[in-house]
Amino acid sequence: MPLPDYGPYPQGSVAAKEAKRVGDLIGCRVQPRRMSQAGDWRERHRRALAEAIELGTLKPLPEKWDLPPIADHFAHIDPINYPGMISFVASEEEGVLDRYTRVTPGRYISRYYEDHKISDSRRRKLIATVDPTGEVQFATTPDEITRVYKTGPESCMDGDHTFSTPVWPTSVYGAGDLAVAYTVNNRGRIQSRAVCWPDKQIFGRCYGDVERLEKALTDEGFETPRDDHSVDGNGATFVGARMLKVFLNGEENYAVMPYFDDLKVCLDAGDHWVTAESEPPVHAKDHPDMVKSGGTNGYAEIQRWCPKMLRYYSKRSFKFVHGVEQHWSAGAIESYAFRCEWSDEYWADEAKYKVTIPDAGRYGGNLYVSKKAFDQDGATCEATNKPCRKSDLVEHEGKMVSRHWARREKERAFREAEFRRPYLGMKADRVWVDEYEQIPVNVTISGPTTLNEISVRELLESRLPEPRNPEPHYVNELMVDGRVIRRRVA
């Protein structure tokens, strides 16, 4: 087998002396051979390289190294012993002796691809495929950006954190305009990163090895308005860049958004967000939905413009208001709209949209319905001439009246009969206690009653509160101490 560390020699005699010396040194017989008599070294190199690549000890040149291969170079990368360099067979003599020459990728390009007229930018990209140390790389797709943040420098968006979002928060940068510039060390680990806008040649806050990344981006022609790359630094603003629109859940009230360093707000642009310097002013023509920084939880609440209050409010508080055909915030609805009790729709609080149903509410107050709902399901009580619901109409003494009025009328008749009983010599300043309400009421009755049958209801009607439950039956009872007690009997 050839000894790669010896030869070639210019003369046979010199080779013979060296062979004897090496044989004595290693204890083996060493014979010099003419190079023309050597075996097929190309096949040997091809086979050995294929085996080493299969074992993983050597690597072929990356796919992104798209230059045509040099014949008989057998160029490859030795990541263990010579990382970041290209190993190749420089001559036939080296091939016979199984020797390799190792150079940097930049020198390899200069030496063997001089006629290809490679531009500086392409040259840097080719070098970075073999030796990425110090070379700026760009992550542009959502998956690439996610990988850089997860495995890159420490931050609130790195892989040590967990998020309840459907995608990694920083993946929304990958909409086509923004990218993440990063560098790796000689072990292939990401050592620095920064959000950038390649088309506009600007970049924002740097993380990790700030000085090297800033210098590398500056060398690439990028600029930054930042003077300070700390959390308190003056942030550069990317205005007009697209961001992916991803909602936190199906309700679409929250959007996936990372913590912003160099962005202010994002405005709704249909199927994506667009970054802006600030929210639209009051006098702006359009006021699209808006979202701000997602903070450390990875999502943010979407803000919507209220045309009634002329401000942005939480989108989840908005309801559609009929009549004006707009979405209003909760505060605007509370002040300038009403809820139709029959349809559960919200309507502008204007007379032309509103019908008041008196004394029909849950606690005896007024009930409000929309004019549209009343036209479909409304009627008029023949006893009071007041509006009511068709389904609430009942027949009472030959008239169609509201159920509420009929119930109160029956209650009044019943109480009239129950309260009528003879009392003799009633004293003044009696105290009547309502058993349902448990509230004492001071009552003053003056004058003798003789033997005439007197309606106590007529005497006390102006002072006694009516029970809220009209169904139970009550009777009045005169106590020995002169008090009148109203007791429930059914």
C-alpha positions in Angstrom: 0.0 0.0 0.0 1.3 3.5 -0.7 2.8 5.6 2.1 1.2 9.1 1.7 3.7 10.9 3.9 6.7 10.1 1.7 7.7 11.1 -1.9 7.6 11.6 -4.7 11.3 11.7 -5.3 13.2 13.0 -8.4 15.6 10.0 -8.7 15.2 6.3 -8.2 18.4 6.1 -6.0 17.0 8.7 -3.7 13.7 6.8 -3.4 15.6 3.5 -2.8 17.6 5.0 0.1 14.4 6.5 1.6 12.6 3.2 1.2 15.4 1.4 3.2 15.4 4.0 5.9 11.6 3.9 6.3 11.6 0.0 6.2 14.0 -0.1 9.1 12.0 2.4 10.9 8.6 0.7 10.7 9.9 -2.9 10.5 8.4 -3.6 7.1 9.7 -4.0 3.6 9.3 -0.8 1.6 9.9 -0.9 -2.2 10.0 2.2 -4.4 7.8 2.1 -7.5 7.6 4.3 -10.6 4.4 6.4 -10.5 3.5 5.2 -14.0 3.3 1.7 -12.5 1.0 2.7 -9.7 -2.5 1.2 -9.7 -5.7 3.0 -10.5 -5.6 5.6 -7.8 -8.8 7.3 -9.1 -11.0 4.2 -8.5 -9.3 3.9 -5.1 -10.2 7.5 -4.2 -13.7 7.2 -5.5 -14.4 4.0 -3.5 -12.8 5.4 -0.3 -14.6 8.7 -0.5 -18.0 6.9 -1.0 -17.3 4.7 2.1 -16.3 7.6 4.3 -19.4 9.6 3.2 -21.6 6.6 4.0 -20.0 6.3 7.5 -20.4 10.1 8.1 -16.7 10.8 8.6 -16.6 12.9 5.4 -19.2 15.0 3.7 -19.7 15.9 0.0 -19.9 19.6 -1.0 -23.3 21.0 -0.2 -26.1 21.1 -2.7 -26.1 24.9 -2.7 -22.5 24.7 -4.0 -23.8 24.7 -7.6 -20.4 25.2 -9.4 -19.4 22.4 -11.8 -17.0 19.9 -10.1 -13.3 19.8 -11.1 -12.3 16.5 -12.6 -10.2 14.1 -10.4 -10.4 16.5 -7.4 -12.7 14.4 -5.4 -13.5 17.5 -3.4 -15.2 17.0 -0.1 -15.4 18.4 3.5 -13.7 16.9 6.6 -16.0 18.3 9.3 -14.0 16.7 12.1 -10.4 17.5 11.3 -10.7 20.4 8.9 -14.1 22.1 9.4 -14.9 25.0 7.0 -12.3 23.9 4.4 -12.4 22.0 1.1 -10.2 18.9 0.8 -9.3 17.8 -2.7 -6.6 16.0 -4.8 -4.5 18.8 -6.3 -2.4 16.6 -8.7 -1.9 13.1 -10.0 1.1 12.7 -7.7 -1.0 13.4 -4.7 -3.6 11.0 -6.0 -1.1 8.2 -6.2 0.2 8.9 -2.7 -3.4 9.4 -1.3 -2.6 13.0 -0.3 -5.1 15.9 0.0 -4.7 19.6 -0.3 -6.9 21.7 2.0 -7.9 25.3 1.3 -10.6 27.7 2.3 -13.7 27.8 0.0 -12.9 31.4 -1.0 -9.3 30.4 -2.1 -10.7 27.3 -3.9 -13.1 29.5 -5.9 -10.3 32.0 -6.8 -7.9 29.3 -7.9 -10.2 27.1 -10.0 -13.3 29.2 -11.0 -11.6 32.4 -12.1 -13.3 32.2 -15.5 -16.8 31.9 -14.1 -16.9 35.7 -13.2 -18.7 35.1 -9.9 -20.2 38.2 -8.3 -19.3 39.1 -4.7 -22.7 38.4 -3.4 -22.8 34.9 -5.0 -19.3 34.3 -3.8 -20.2 35.0 -0.2 -23.2 32.7 -0.4 -21.0 29.9 -1.9 -18.5 30.3 0.9 -21.2 30.3 3.5 -22.4 26.9 2.3 -19.0 25.4 3.3 -17.8 27.7 6.0 -20.8 29.6 7.5 -18.7 31.1 10.3 -19.1 34.8 10.2 -21.1 34.7 7.0 -24.6 36.2 7.1 -27.4 33.8 6.3 -31.1 34.6 5.8 -34.1 32.7 7.0 -37.1 33.6 4.9 -39.7 30.9 5.3 -41.8 30.3 8.4 -40.1 27.0 9.2 -36.6 28.5 8.8 -37.4 31.5 11.0 -38.9 29.2 13.6 -35.7 27.1 13.7 -33.5 30.2 14.0 -35.5 31.5 17.0 -35.8 28.1 18.7 -32.0 27.3 18.5 -30.6 30.8 18.4 -29.6 33.3 21.0 -31.5 33.6 24.3 -34.7 35.7 24.2 -38.4 35.6 25.1 -39.1 33.9 21.8 -36.5 31.1 22.0 -37.0 27.4 22.3 -36.8 27.4 26.1 -40.3 28.9 26.1 -43.7 27.3 25.4 -46.6 29.0 23.7 -50.3 28.1 23.4 -50.3 29.3 19.8 -51.0 27.1 16.7 -47.6 28.1 15.3 -44.4 29.6 16.7 -45.0 33.3 17.2 -42.1 34.5 15.1 -43.1 32.4 12.1 -45.5 35.2 11.0 -42.4 37.1 9.9 -42.2 34.8 6.9 -44.8 36.5 4.7 -42.2 37.4 2.0 -40.9 40.9 3.0 -39.1 40.4 6.3 -36.4 37.8 7.0 -34.1 36.9 9.9 -30.4 37.4 9.3 -28.2 35.1 11.4 -24.6 33.8 11.7 -23.3 30.4 13.0 -20.1 29.4 14.8 -17.6 26.8 13.7 -19.7 24.1 15.3 -22.7 25.1 13.3 -24.6 26.7 16.1 -26.5 29.9 15.6 -24.7 32.7 17.5 -26.6 35.8 16.4 -29.8 37.0 14.7 -31.7 40.1 13.7 -35.0 40.8 11.9 -34.2 42.5 8.6 -35.8 43.7 5.3 -33.5 42.5 2.5 -35.1 44.5 -0.3 -34.7 47.7 1.7 -31.3 46.8 3.2 -32.3 47.6 6.8 -32.1 45.6 10.0 -33.3 45.9 13.5 -32.2 44.8 17.0 -29.4 42.2 17.1 -29.3 39.3 19.5 -26.3 37.2 20.5 -22.9 38.2 19.0 -24.1 41.8 18.3 -20.8 43.2 17.1 -20.0 40.6 14.5 -23.5 40.4 13.1 -23.8 44.2 12.9 -20.4 44.4 11.1 -21.3 41.5 8.8 -24.7 43.1 7.8 -23.0 46.5 7.3 -20.5 44.8 5.0 -23.4 43.4 3.1 -24.7 47.0 2.6 -27.4 46.9 5.3 -28.2 49.9 7.6 -30.0 50.3 10.9 -31.4 53.4 12.7 -30.5 51.8 16.0 -27.7 53.2 18.2 -28.4 50.7 20.9 -29.3 47.0 20.5 -30.5 46.6 24.1 -34.1 46.3 25.2 -34.1 50.0 25.9 -32.6 50.9 22.5 -34.2 53.2 20.0 -36.2 50.8 17.7 -36.0 50.9 14.0 -39.5 50.8 12.4 -40.3 48.5 9.5 -43.3 50.2 7.8 -45.3 48.5 5.0 -43.9 45.0 5.5 -46.3 42.0 5.2 -46.9 39.7 8.1 -48.7 36.3 8.0 -52.2 36.4 9.4 -52.7 33.5 11.9 -55.5 33.6 14.4 -55.2 32.1 17.9 -58.5 30.2 17.6 -61.7 30.1 15.5 -63.2 33.2 17.1 -60.6 35.4 15.3 -60.4 37.9 18.1 -56.7 37.2 18.8 -53.8 37.0 16.4 -50.5 35.2 16.7 -47.9 38.0 17.1 -44.3 37.9 18.5 -42.8 40.4 20.8 -42.0 43.5 18.8 -38.5 45.1 18.9 -38.7 47.1 15.7 -42.4 47.2 14.8 -45.1 49.4 16.1 -48.5 48.1 14.9 -50.0 45.9 12.2 -53.1 46.7 10.1 -55.4 44.3 8.5 -54.8 44.0 4.8 -57.1 41.1 3.9 -55.3 37.8 3.9 -52.3 39.3 5.8 -51.2 42.1 8.1 -49.1 45.1 7.0 -46.8 46.9 9.5 -47.5 50.6 10.2 -45.8 53.3 12.2 -49.0 54.0 14.2 -52.7 53.5 14.3 -54.7 55.5 11.7 -55.7 59.0 12.9 -59.4 59.9 13.5 -59.7 61.8 10.2 -58.2 58.9 8.1 -60.4 57.5 5.3 -60.1 53.9 6.4 -59.7 52.3 9.9 -58.9 48.6 9.4 -58.5 46.2 12.3 -55.3 46.6 14.2 -53.0 44.5 16.4 -50.0 45.5 18.4 -47.0 43.5 19.9 -47.9 40.1 21.1 -45.7 40.4 24.2 -44.1 37.3 25.7 -47.2 35.1 25.4 -47.0 35.1 21.6 -50.4 36.6 20.7 -52.3 39.9 20.9 -55.9 41.0 21.0 -57.2 42.5 17.8 -58.5 46.0 18.0 -61.4 47.3 16.0 -62.4 50.9 15.1 -65.7 52.0 16.7 -67.4 54.5 14.3 -69.6 55.8 17.1 -66.9 56.5 19.7 -64.2 57.2 17.1 -61.6 55.0 18.9 -60.1 51.5 18.8 -61.5 48.9 21.2 -61.2 45.2 21.7 -62.7 43.4 18.7 -64.4 40.8 20.9 -66.7 43.5 22.5 -68.2 44.5 19.2 -71.8 43.8 18.2 -73.6 44.6 15.0 -76.1 47.5 15.4 -79.1 47.5 13.1 -80.5 50.7 11.8 -77.0 52.2 11.3 -75.7 48.9 10.0 -72.4 49.2 11.8 -70.3 47.3 14.4 -70.2 49.2 17.7 -68.1 48.7 20.8 -69.7 47.7 24.1 -69.4 51.2 25.4 -71.2 52.7 22.4 -74.0 50.1 22.6 -74.5 50.8 26.3 -74.9 54.5 25.6 -76.4 54.7 22.2 -78.2 51.4 21.4 -80.7 49.0 22.9 -81.3 45.3 22.8 -84.5 44.1 21.4 -86.1 41.8 24.0 -87.9 39.8 21.3 -85.1 39.2 18.8 -81.9 39.7 20.8 -80.7 42.1 18.2 -79.1 45.5 18.9 -80.6 48.6 17.4 -79.7 52.3 17.4 -81.5 54.0 20.3 -83.7 56.2 18.1 -87.5 56.7 18.2 -87.9 55.4 14.6 -86.4 52.0 15.6 -87.8 51.6 19.1 -91.1 50.5 20.6 -91.7 50.7 24.4 -93.9 48.0 26.0 -94.8 49.6 29.4 -94.8 47.6 32.6 -93.8 44.4 30.8 -90.2 44.0 32.0 -89.0 41.3 34.4 -89.4 43.5 37.4 -92.3 45.5 36.3 -90.3 48.1 34.3 -90.6 48.9 30.6 -89.6 46.5 27.9 -88.0 47.7 24.6 -88.3 46.0 21.2 -87.4 47.0 17.7 -89.9 48.4 15.3 -89.1 45.5 13.0 -89.8 42.9 15.7 -93.0 44.7 16.7 -94.3 44.8 13.2 -93.9 41.0 13.0 -95.1 40.0 16.4 -96.7 43.0 18.1 -100.3 43.8 19.0 -102.4 46.3 21.0 -104.1 45.6 24.4 -107.8 46.6 24.0 -108.1 47.5 27.7 -105.2 49.8 27.9 -104.6 50.7 24.2 -100.9 50.0 24.9 -98.6 47.8 22.8 -97.9 44.2 23.7 -96.9 40.9 22.1 -99.4 38.8 20.1 -98.5 35.7 22.0 -99.4 37.6 25.3 -103.0 38.4 24.3 -105.7 36.6 26.2 -109.5 37.1 26.3 -111.0 38.8 29.3 -114.6 39.9 29.5 -115.0 39.8 25.7 -111.8 41.8 25.0 -108.3 40.8 23.8 -106.0 42.1 26.5 -102.5 41.6 27.5 -101.8 38.7 29.9 -100.1 41.1 32.3 -103.1 43.4 32.5 -105.5 40.5 32.9 -103.5 39.0 35.7 -103.4 42.3 37.6 -107.1 42.8 37.1 -107.9 39.4 38.5 -105.6 40.2 41.4 -107.3 43.5 42.1 -110.7 41.8 42.2 -109.5 39.1 44.5 -107.8 41.5 46.9 -110.9 43.7 46.9 -113.0 40.7 48.1 -110.4 39.6 50.6 -109.8 43.0 52.2 -113.5 43.7 52.7 -114.6 42.9 56.3 -116.3 44.7 59.3 -114.1 46.6 61.7 -115.4 48.5 64.8 -113.7 51.4 66.4 -110.3 51.1 64.6 -107.6 52.9 66.4 -105.3 55.4 64.7 -101.6 54.8 63.9 -101.9 51.0 63.3 -98.9 49.1 62.0 -99.4 46.7 59.1 -96.7 44.1 58.2 -96.5 42.7 54.7 -95.6 39.0 55.2 -94.1 38.7 51.6 -91.9 41.8 51.8 -91.3 41.7 55.6 -91.4 45.5 55.7 -93.5 47.3 58.4 -95.6 50.2 57.1 -96.9 53.0 59.3 -100.7 53.6 58.6 -102.9 56.2 60.0 -106.7 55.6 60.1 -109.0 58.3 61.6 -112.7 58.3 62.5 -115.1 55.7 63.8 -116.2 52.8 61.6 -119.6 52.0 63.2 -121.2 48.8 61.9 -120.8 49.6 58.2 -118.7 47.2 56.1 -115.5 49.2 55.1 -113.0 48.2 52.4 -109.6 48.3 54.1 -108.0 48.4 50.7 -109.7 51.6 49.9 -108.4 53.1 53.1 -104.8 51.8 52.8 -104.3 51.6 49.0 -102.2 54.8 48.9 -99.8 53.5 51.6 -99.4 49.8 51.1 -96.9 48.3 48.6 -98.3 45.7 46.2 -96.8 42.3 46.5 -94.6 41.3 43.6 -96.1 37.8 43.4 -99.8 38.3 42.6 -100.7 34.6 42.9 -100.6 33.8 46.7 -103.7 34.5 48.8 -103.6 36.8 51.8 -106.1 37.7 54.6 -105.9 40.5 57.2 -106.1 39.5 60.9 -106.7 41.9 63.9 -104.4 41.1 66.8 -105.4 41.5 70.5 -102.9 44.3 70.8 -104.6 46.2 68.0 -102.1 45.4 65.2 -103.4 44.3 61.8 -101.3 41.4 60.4 -101.6 40.3 56.7 -101.1 36.5 56.6 -100.5 34.3 53.6 -103.0 31.4 53.6 -102.4 29.8 50.2 
